[in-house]
Amino acid sequence: MATTKLALLSLLSLLAFAAGAKFYDPRAPTEAQQCHLQRITTTQPSHRIDSEGGETEIWDPSEDQFQCAGVAAYRDRIQPNSLSLPKFLPAPRLVYVIQGRGVLGLSYPSGCPQTFHAEQQSRGGESQTGARHDPHQKIRRIRRGDIIAIPHGAVDWCYNDGNEELVAVTVVHLNNRHNQLDQYLRAFLLGGGQSRQRERESPERPLRSIRARKSEKIRETFQNVFRSLDEQALAESFNVPTEIVRRMQAGNNRGTIIRCDKEMRTIVPDEREEEEFTYSRPGQSGRWMNGMEEAMCTMKTIHNLESRREADFYTKEAGRIHLANQRKLPILSFMDMSAERGVLLPRAMHSPHWSINDQRIVCALRGDMHIQIVDDSGNTVMDERVKEGDMFVIPQFYAALGRAGENGFEYVTFKTSSQPIKSPLAGYTSVMRAMPLDVLMNSYRMSPSEAHQVKRNRDPQSMLFTPTSRRP
């Protein structure tokens, strides 16, 4: 009898464990990552990595709002004739070019064919005898207004061949299904790197000490992966002398962005050359994963969000909104990300709305806007003016409302869905307009005329509203 009870107890324990394992999701957010936000505020970069040819400014990824969204963000400033060294990240990211122009290289882990060729001159001189045949993967030209999709594990580098500083902001989707590490910002460099010398901690200034430790932790992630690998093993892997390997391993504290000795000469496409792409939805005959080199290598990865003629929402006296989703960039369906670029004229309003299937990370580009965000408890978690360079998060389902300042407002929003859906509260496509008059009359104790005004007074405008005087 005792044996039977013990066996039954063991069976019940096993079933309970199996049930718990079944419903446990290792990608589910921890308590620190859940969206228990009492307050959302604008934030500026808190860490900086100085390099020979520029700098990288990083927003504090431990902030509650970034933990809620499952993202990290940084901004690169690349000086003319400088190169952002090759690197890869374990999570997908979107890059928006704020200023300047340059050349971008992407190397996919699937091993795309090296269909471009160049004749590389030797360092010793410009004679034809010093030329080297240089096959490489496709190189893309980037400019202001471009949104760039970089999948997880893809190696990227960027060279500023313009006459002004190249500025680009990046948002990394850490909580993406492809990232199986953790929620920390990690970058794996294939060259360069930062000094490992630690900053001294001051007992008299503990806050500064905490900030120094955070900076050190971020700095340690931007390191050269070759540096700690065995020298002889690397030399054998590349079949090159050890002296060459030592150069690959040496960071020389040049940072993540280096200044080039000479102007780089590479084959780049025409200014607006279109990229052909092949697209197959995940799950169709396994082509997406098994034939990644067939699909991803030829996919379009850049879309410009500056053209007025291609605006998705346009109101003559209010502004315009451009979208970059999986319909325009099919590679985004693989990354589960998208972007939005908005230009609001002075005092124009963005309709009150909520997002159905994504977290939104907003970066202010120019001008200013007064923003209000309300949570599920009806509490105002954000009520402040946003200015150039600020970043903040609008959590999923939180209602948001914005009015541009006297100089207008421009922004770019990064989203954690490839096909995001907004639900506006006011305007031609709003949920209020979709309701019967009787529902509005009884819900808000208003007359038929008042309910009709709520439904129709903004027709035919949607999302962006022209400024108007307040009515009593």
C-alpha positions in Angstrom: 0.0 0.0 0.0 2.8 2.4 0.9 4.6 1.5 -2.3 1.4 2.3 -4.3 1.0 5.7 -2.6 4.6 6.5 -3.2 4.3 5.6 -6.9 1.1 7.6 -7.2 2.8 10.6 -5.5 5.8 10.3 -7.9 3.5 10.2 -10.9 1.5 13.3 -9.8 4.8 15.1 -9.2 6.0 14.2 -12.7 2.8 15.4 -14.2 2.9 18.7 -12.3 6.5 19.2 -13.5 5.6 18.4 -17.1 2.7 20.8 -17.0 4.9 23.5 -15.6 7.5 22.9 -18.2 4.9 22.9 -21.0 3.7 26.4 -20.0 7.1 27.9 -19.1 8.3 30.2 -21.8 12.0 31.0 -21.5 11.5 34.1 -23.7 8.8 35.4 -21.3 9.8 38.7 -19.7 11.1 38.6 -16.1 9.7 40.7 -13.4 12.2 43.4 -14.2 11.3 43.3 -17.9 7.5 43.5 -17.4 5.7 46.8 -18.1 5.0 48.0 -14.5 5.7 51.6 -15.5 4.8 54.3 -13.0 6.4 57.0 -15.1 7.8 57.4 -18.6 10.2 60.2 -19.3 12.3 61.3 -22.2 15.9 60.1 -22.1 19.2 61.0 -23.7 22.2 58.7 -24.2 23.9 58.0 -20.9 27.1 56.2 -22.1 29.6 57.1 -24.7 32.4 55.2 -26.5 35.0 57.5 -27.9 36.8 56.2 -31.0 39.5 57.4 -33.4 37.0 58.2 -36.1 33.8 59.1 -34.2 31.8 58.1 -31.2 29.0 55.7 -30.2 26.4 57.1 -27.7 24.3 54.4 -25.9 21.0 54.8 -24.1 20.9 53.0 -20.7 19.4 49.6 -21.6 18.5 49.0 -17.9 15.9 51.8 -17.9 12.5 50.4 -17.1 10.9 51.6 -20.4 13.6 49.9 -22.5 13.2 46.7 -20.4 9.5 46.9 -20.9 10.0 47.1 -24.7 12.8 44.6 -24.8 15.1 46.8 -26.8 18.4 48.7 -26.6 19.4 51.8 -28.5 22.6 53.6 -29.6 23.7 56.4 -31.9 26.8 56.3 -34.1 28.6 59.5 -35.2 31.1 58.7 -38.0 33.5 61.3 -39.2 34.4 61.7 -42.9 36.8 59.1 -44.2 36.1 57.0 -41.2 35.0 53.3 -41.0 32.7 51.7 -38.5 34.4 48.4 -38.0 32.7 45.1 -38.9 30.5 43.7 -36.2 27.5 41.4 -35.6 24.7 41.4 -33.0 22.7 38.4 -31.7 19.4 40.3 -32.3 17.9 42.1 -35.3 18.1 45.8 -35.5 16.8 48.8 -37.5 19.1 51.7 -38.3 17.8 55.2 -39.3 20.2 57.7 -41.0 19.6 61.1 -39.5 22.4 62.9 -41.3 25.0 62.4 -44.0 25.7 59.7 -46.5 28.0 56.7 -46.7 28.6 53.1 -47.9 27.2 50.1 -46.1 28.4 46.5 -46.3 26.3 43.6 -45.1 27.6 40.0 -45.0 25.0 37.4 -44.2 25.8 34.3 -42.1 24.4 32.0 -44.9 27.3 32.9 -47.1 25.9 34.9 -50.0 27.7 34.7 -53.3 30.5 37.2 -53.9 29.1 38.7 -57.1 31.0 42.0 -57.0 34.6 42.4 -58.0 37.2 45.1 -57.7 40.9 45.6 -58.4 42.5 46.6 -55.1 45.8 48.5 -55.4 48.7 47.5 -53.1 49.9 49.9 -50.4 53.2 50.2 -52.1 52.0 52.2 -55.0 49.5 52.6 -57.8 51.1 50.4 -60.4 49.1 47.7 -62.1 51.4 45.0 -60.9 50.3 45.8 -57.3 46.6 45.2 -58.1 44.7 42.4 -56.4 41.4 40.8 -57.5 38.9 41.5 -54.8 35.5 39.7 -54.9 33.0 40.7 -52.2 29.3 40.7 -51.4 27.1 43.6 -52.5 27.7 47.0 -51.1 24.9 49.5 -50.6 24.8 53.3 -50.6 23.0 55.0 -47.7 21.8 58.5 -47.2 19.6 60.7 -44.9 16.2 59.3 -44.4 17.1 55.6 -45.0 15.8 52.9 -42.7 18.2 49.9 -42.8 17.2 46.4 -41.8 20.0 44.3 -40.4 19.1 40.7 -39.3 20.6 38.9 -36.3 24.1 37.5 -37.0 24.6 39.6 -40.1 28.0 41.4 -40.2 27.8 45.1 -41.1 30.4 47.9 -41.6 29.9 51.5 -42.7 32.2 53.9 -44.4 31.6 57.7 -44.5 32.6 58.8 -47.9 30.8 62.2 -47.6 31.9 65.6 -46.5 29.9 65.8 -43.3 29.4 63.7 -40.2 27.3 60.6 -40.7 24.8 60.2 -37.8 22.6 57.1 -37.5 20.4 55.8 -34.6 19.9 52.1 -34.1 17.3 50.1 -32.1 18.1 46.5 -31.3 15.1 44.1 -30.7 16.6 42.1 -27.8 13.4 40.3 -27.0 13.2 38.9 -30.5 12.7 35.2 -30.9 16.0 34.9 -32.7 18.0 36.1 -29.7 18.5 33.2 -27.4 21.0 34.8 -25.1 19.5 37.4 -22.8 18.2 41.0 -22.6 21.7 42.7 -22.6 23.1 44.7 -25.4 25.9 42.7 -27.0 28.1 43.6 -30.0 30.7 41.2 -31.4 33.5 43.2 -33.1 35.7 41.7 -35.9 38.3 44.4 -35.3 39.3 47.3 -33.0 37.9 47.3 -29.5 38.0 49.4 -26.3 40.5 49.6 -23.6 39.8 47.2 -20.7 41.2 49.6 -18.1 38.6 50.1 -15.5 37.4 53.5 -14.2 38.2 54.1 -10.6 35.2 54.1 -8.2 34.9 56.9 -5.7 33.5 56.0 -2.3 32.5 59.6 -1.8 30.4 59.6 -5.0 28.5 56.3 -5.1 26.1 57.5 -7.9 29.0 58.2 -10.1 30.5 54.9 -9.1 27.3 53.0 -10.2 27.4 55.0 -13.5 31.0 54.0 -14.0 30.2 50.4 -13.5 27.4 50.5 -16.0 29.7 52.2 -18.5 32.4 49.6 -18.0 29.9 46.7 -18.5 28.7 48.2 -21.8 32.3 49.0 -22.9 33.3 45.4 -22.3 30.7 44.1 -24.8 32.3 46.1 -27.6 35.4 44.0 -28.0 37.3 42.2 -30.7 36.4 38.5 -30.8 39.7 37.7 -32.4 41.6 39.1 -29.4 41.3 36.1 -27.1 41.5 33.3 -29.6 44.7 31.3 -29.9 47.2 33.0 -32.2 48.5 29.8 -33.8 45.0 28.3 -34.3 43.9 31.5 -36.1 46.9 31.6 -38.3 46.2 28.0 -39.3 42.5 28.8 -39.9 43.3 31.6 -42.3 46.5 29.9 -43.6 48.4 33.2 -43.0 51.5 34.1 -41.0 51.1 34.8 -37.3 52.2 38.4 -37.8 49.0 39.0 -39.8 46.9 37.4 -37.0 48.5 39.7 -34.4 47.3 42.7 -36.4 43.8 41.2 -36.5 43.9 40.7 -32.7 45.4 44.1 -31.9 42.7 46.7 -31.0 45.3 49.4 -30.3 42.5 51.2 -28.4 41.2 52.7 -31.7 37.7 52.1 -30.7 34.8 50.9 -32.8 35.2 53.6 -35.5 38.6 54.1 -37.1 40.0 56.8 -39.3 41.2 55.4 -42.7 44.7 56.2 -43.9 43.5 56.7 -47.4 40.1 57.2 -49.0 38.5 53.8 -49.5 37.7 52.8 -53.1 35.0 50.2 -53.4 32.4 49.3 -56.0 29.1 50.8 -54.9 25.7 50.8 -56.7 24.2 53.8 -58.4 22.6 56.3 -56.0 19.1 54.8 -56.2 19.8 51.4 -57.7 16.8 49.1 -57.0 17.5 45.8 -55.3 15.8 42.7 -56.6 14.4 40.4 -54.0 12.9 37.0 -53.6 10.4 36.5 -50.9 8.9 33.4 -49.4 6.8 33.3 -46.3 8.1 31.2 -43.3 6.7 27.7 -43.4 6.3 27.4 -47.2 8.2 24.2 -48.0 10.9 25.2 -45.6 12.4 27.6 -48.1 12.9 30.5 -45.7 15.3 28.7 -43.5 16.8 26.0 -45.7 17.2 28.4 -48.6 18.2 31.5 -46.6 21.1 32.3 -49.0 18.5 32.2 -51.9 16.2 34.6 -50.2 18.0 36.9 -47.8 21.0 37.5 -50.0 18.8 39.2 -52.7 16.3 40.9 -50.4 15.9 44.7 -50.3 17.2 46.0 -46.9 17.0 49.8 -47.3 13.9 52.0 -47.7 14.0 55.8 -47.8 11.4 57.6 -45.7 11.9 61.1 -47.0 9.9 61.2 -50.2 6.8 63.3 -49.9 5.2 61.5 -52.8 5.3 58.2 -51.0 3.7 59.2 -47.8 1.2 56.7 -46.3 -0.8 59.4 -44.5 -0.9 63.0 -45.7 -2.8 66.0 -44.5 -2.0 69.3 -46.3 -1.9 71.5 -43.3 -0.9 68.9 -40.7 1.9 66.8 -42.2 2.7 63.3 -43.3 3.6 59.8 -42.1 5.8 57.3 -43.9 5.8 53.6 -43.0 8.4 50.9 -43.5 6.7 47.5 -42.9 6.9 44.0 -44.3 5.0 45.0 -47.4 7.7 47.5 -48.4 10.7 45.6 -46.9 9.7 41.9 -46.8 12.9 41.1 -44.8 11.1 42.8 -41.8 8.7 39.9 -41.5 11.8 37.7 -40.7 13.0 40.3 -38.1 9.6 41.2 -36.7 10.3 44.9 -36.7 9.2 48.0 -38.6 9.5 51.8 -38.6 7.5 55.0 -39.0 8.7 58.5 -39.9 6.5 61.5 -39.1 6.7 65.1 -40.1 4.2 67.4 -38.3 3.6 71.0 -39.2 3.5 73.7 -36.4 0.7 73.0 -33.9 -0.6 70.0 -35.8 -1.9 67.0 -33.7 -1.3 63.3 -33.9 -4.6 61.6 -33.2 -5.0 59.9 -29.8 -4.5 56.2 -30.4 -3.1 53.0 -29.1 -1.0 50.2 -30.7 -2.5 46.8 -31.0 0.5 44.5 -31.6 3.8 46.3 -30.9 6.0 48.4 -28.5 7.1 51.7 -29.9 10.4 53.4 -29.4 10.2 57.1 -30.5 13.3 59.2 -31.3 12.8 62.9 -31.8 14.7 64.3 -34.8 13.8 68.0 -35.0 11.4 70.5 -33.4 9.4 69.7 -30.3 6.1 68.1 -29.3 3.9 67.9 -26.1 3.2 64.2 -25.4 0.7 62.5 -23.1 0.6 58.8 -22.4 -2.1 57.0 -20.3 -1.9 53.5 -18.9 -4.6 50.9 -18.3 -5.4 52.4 -14.9 -6.2 55.7 -16.4 -3.0 57.3 -14.9 -1.0 59.8 -16.9 2.5 58.1 -17.1 3.9 60.8 -19.4 3.1 64.5 -19.8 6.0 66.5 -21.1 7.6 68.2 -24.0 9.8 66.2 -26.2 12.7 67.8 -28.0 15.4 66.9 -30.5 17.5 63.9 -29.5 15.1 62.6 -26.9 13.9 59.0 -26.9 11.0 57.4 -25.1 8.8 54.2 -25.2 5.1 54.0 -25.8 4.1 50.6 -24.5 1.6 48.4 -26.3 -2.1 49.4 -25.7 -1.1 52.6 -23.8 -3.1 55.6 -25.2 -0.9 58.4 -26.6 -1.7 61.9 -27.8 0.7 64.5 -29.2 0.7 68.2 -30.4 3.6 69.7 -32.3 5.2 72.9 -31.1 5.5 76.2 -33.0 8.4 74.9 -35.1 6.8 71.6 -36.0 8.0 68.1 -35.0 9.8 65.3 -36.8 10.4 61.8 -35.4 11.2 58.2 -36.3 9.5 55.4 -34.4 10.9 51.8 -34.2 8.3 49.1 -33.7 8.5 45.5 -32.5 6.2 44.1 -35.1 6.6 43.8 -38.9 3.0 44.8 -39.6 2.0 47.1 -36.7 -1.6 48.2 -36.2 -2.7 51.5 -34.7 -6.2 52.1 -33.4 -7.0 55.8 -33.5 -9.6 57.3 -31.1 -10.5 60.2 -33.3 -10.7 60.8 -37.0 -12.1 59.2 -40.1 -10.8 55.7 -39.3 -11.3 55.8 -35.5 -13.1 53.4 -33.2 -15.4 56.3 -32.1 -16.6 56.8 -35.7 -17.3 53.1 -36.0 -19.8 53.1 -33.0 -23.5 53.8 -33.3 -24.8 57.1 -32.1 -26.9 55.4 -29.4 -23.7 53.9 -27.9 -22.0 57.3 -27.7 -25.1 59.0 -26.4 -25.6 56.5 -23.5 -21.9 56.1 -22.8 -21.2 59.8 -22.4 -24.7 61.2 -21.7 -24.7 63.4 -24.8 -27.3 64.5 -27.2 -27.6 63.1 -30.8 -26.0 66.3 -32.1 -23.1 66.1 -29.8 -22.6 62.4 -30.6 -22.6 63.2 -34.3 -19.9 65.9 -33.7 -17.7 63.3 -31.9 -18.1 60.9 -34.9 -17.8 63.3 -37.8 -16.1 66.6 -36.9 -12.7 65.4 -38.0 -13.8 63.9 -41.3 -12.0 63.2 -43.6 -8.7 63.5 -41.7 -7.1 60.5 -40.2 -4.1 60.2 -37.8 -2.9 63.8 -38.4 -5.1 66.7 -37.6 -4.8 70.4 -38.6 -4.7 72.8 -35.7 -8.0 74.4 -34.7 -9.3 76.7 -32.0 -10.7 75.0 -29.0 -14.5 74.9 -29.0 -16.6 75.4 -25.8 
